[in-house]
Amino acid sequence: MSEFSGAELQNARFTNPGHPYPALCVAGLGHLWVGPRRTDWDPAFLAAVGRHLGKYNLPKARGDQLRCVSSKLMDANWLWFETLEEEGKAHVEAANKRREESETAARTPKGPPRLQEMSEAERNATLERIQAARKLAKRRDSSDDHFQGTDPADR
């Protein structure tokens, strides 16, 4: 089951009392088991196991995930455990980042910024553009006055 010596396993049992997988502790991966039952594993790790099984079109229910973990424990495939632990962490971090971005996007106001939120230079430039647009609109309105009472097709 394990490539570790009996002394290493005994030391792991002594330093981690109640841990059902001392070989996992010796490999430095004892934190993946969260306990108290033998089937209580880190949720992110189990989700990564499910995604791993899904890649190969295998059933990925919780029981299938636990069977896969058990078989890898028997094979002492510590690299597999490390890889899926990192995958699980990366997946959780990416999900947190997407959630933060969506919350930030929901909090940011839609549309143009308000004048109070602008710097002095931006505010002055915006006010000048607004005044110029109003003057242009007034000129257009006053130039259309001589067309009143005529047919719109003649314009």
C-alpha positions as CSV (number, residue, x, y, z in Angstrom):
1,M,0.0,0.0,0.0
2,S,2.7,2.5,0.9
3,E,6.3,3.1,0.1
4,F,6.8,4.6,3.5
5,S,8.6,2.8,6.3
6,G,6.8,1.5,9.4
7,A,8.6,4.1,11.6
8,E,7.3,6.9,9.3
9,L,3.8,5.6,9.5
10,Q,4.0,5.1,13.3
11,N,5.3,8.7,13.7
12,A,2.4,9.9,11.5
13,R,-0.1,8.0,13.7
14,F,1.4,9.6,16.8
15,T,1.5,13.2,15.4
16,N,-2.0,12.9,13.8
17,P,-4.1,10.9,16.2
18,G,-7.4,9.8,14.8
19,H,-6.4,10.3,11.2
20,P,-7.4,7.2,9.2
21,Y,-4.8,7.6,6.5
22,P,-1.3,7.9,8.0
23,A,0.4,7.4,4.7
24,L,-1.4,10.5,3.4
25,C,0.0,12.4,6.3
26,V,3.5,11.2,5.6
27,A,3.1,12.3,2.0
28,G,2.2,15.8,3.3
29,L,-1.4,15.6,2.1
30,G,-3.2,14.8,5.4
31,H,-5.1,18.1,5.2
32,L,-7.2,16.7,2.3
33,W,-9.1,14.5,4.8
34,V,-11.3,16.8,6.9
35,G,-13.0,14.1,9.0
36,P,-14.6,12.9,11.2
37,R,-15.8,10.0,9.0
38,R,-13.5,8.2,6.6
39,T,-15.4,9.5,3.7
40,D,-15.1,13.2,4.6
41,W,-12.7,14.8,2.2
42,D,-12.1,18.4,1.3
43,P,-15.0,19.6,-0.9
44,A,-12.8,21.3,-3.5
45,F,-10.7,18.2,-3.8
46,L,-13.8,15.9,-4.3
47,A,-15.1,18.4,-6.9
48,A,-11.8,18.1,-8.7
49,V,-12.0,14.3,-8.6
50,G,-15.5,14.6,-10.1
51,R,-14.3,16.8,-12.9
52,H,-11.4,14.3,-13.4
53,L,-13.8,11.4,-13.7
54,G,-16.0,13.5,-16.1
55,K,-13.1,14.0,-18.4
56,Y,-13.1,10.3,-19.1
57,N,-16.9,9.9,-19.3
58,L,-16.9,7.9,-16.0
59,P,-19.7,8.2,-13.5
60,K,-19.0,11.1,-11.1
61,A,-21.4,10.7,-8.2
62,R,-20.0,11.0,-4.7
63,G,-19.7,7.3,-4.3
64,D,-17.7,7.1,-7.5
65,Q,-15.4,9.9,-6.3
66,L,-14.8,8.1,-3.0
67,R,-14.1,4.8,-4.8
68,C,-11.5,6.6,-7.1
69,V,-9.9,8.3,-4.0
70,S,-9.7,4.9,-2.3
71,S,-8.1,3.2,-5.2
72,K,-5.5,6.0,-5.6
73,L,-4.8,5.6,-1.8
74,M,-4.2,1.9,-2.3
75,D,-1.9,2.7,-5.3
76,A,-0.1,5.3,-3.2
77,N,-0.4,7.7,-6.1
78,W,0.6,10.9,-4.3
79,L,1.2,12.9,-7.4
80,W,-2.4,12.4,-8.4
81,F,-3.6,13.7,-5.0
82,E,-1.3,16.8,-5.4
83,T,-2.5,17.5,-8.9
84,L,-6.1,17.3,-8.0
85,E,-5.6,19.4,-4.9
86,E,-4.1,22.2,-7.0
87,E,-6.9,21.8,-9.6
88,G,-9.5,22.2,-6.8
89,K,-7.8,25.3,-5.4
90,A,-7.5,26.9,-8.8
91,H,-11.2,26.1,-9.6
92,V,-12.3,27.7,-6.3
93,E,-10.0,30.8,-6.9
94,A,-11.4,31.2,-10.4
95,A,-15.0,30.9,-9.1
96,N,-14.3,33.5,-6.4
97,K,-12.8,35.9,-8.9
98,R,-15.8,35.5,-11.3
99,R,-18.1,36.2,-8.4
100,E,-16.2,39.3,-7.3
101,E,-16.2,40.6,-10.9
102,S,-19.9,40.1,-11.2
103,E,-20.5,41.8,-7.9
104,T,-18.3,44.7,-8.9
105,A,-20.1,44.9,-12.3
106,A,-23.5,45.0,-10.5
107,R,-22.3,47.7,-8.2
108,T,-20.9,50.0,-10.8
109,P,-23.4,52.5,-12.2
110,K,-24.6,52.0,-15.8
111,G,-24.4,54.9,-18.2
112,P,-22.2,58.0,-18.2
113,P,-20.5,59.2,-15.0
114,R,-22.2,61.9,-12.9
115,L,-20.7,65.4,-12.9
116,Q,-19.9,65.1,-9.2
117,E,-17.8,62.0,-9.8
118,M,-15.7,63.8,-12.5
119,S,-12.5,65.7,-12.0
120,E,-12.6,69.5,-12.5
121,A,-11.1,69.4,-16.0
122,E,-13.4,66.6,-17.1
123,R,-16.4,68.5,-15.7
124,N,-15.5,71.7,-17.5
125,A,-15.0,69.9,-20.8
126,T,-18.3,68.1,-20.4
127,L,-20.2,71.3,-19.6
128,E,-18.6,73.0,-22.6
129,R,-19.7,70.1,-24.9
130,I,-23.2,70.3,-23.5
131,Q,-23.4,74.1,-24.0
132,A,-22.1,73.8,-27.6
133,A,-24.7,71.1,-28.3
134,R,-27.4,73.4,-26.9
135,K,-26.3,76.3,-29.1
136,L,-26.2,74.1,-32.2
137,A,-29.7,72.9,-31.4
138,K,-30.9,76.5,-31.0
139,R,-29.4,77.5,-34.3
140,R,-31.1,74.6,-36.1
141,D,-34.4,75.5,-34.5
142,S,-34.2,79.1,-35.5
143,S,-33.1,78.3,-39.0
144,D,-36.2,76.0,-39.3
145,D,-38.6,78.9,-38.5
146,H,-38.8,80.2,-42.1
147,F,-39.9,76.7,-43.2
148,Q,-43.1,76.7,-41.1
149,G,-46.3,76.4,-43.0
150,T,-44.6,74.9,-46.0
151,D,-44.7,71.3,-47.1
152,P,-42.1,69.1,-45.3
153,A,-41.1,67.6,-48.7
154,D,-39.9,71.0,-49.8
155,R,-37.3,71.3,-47.1
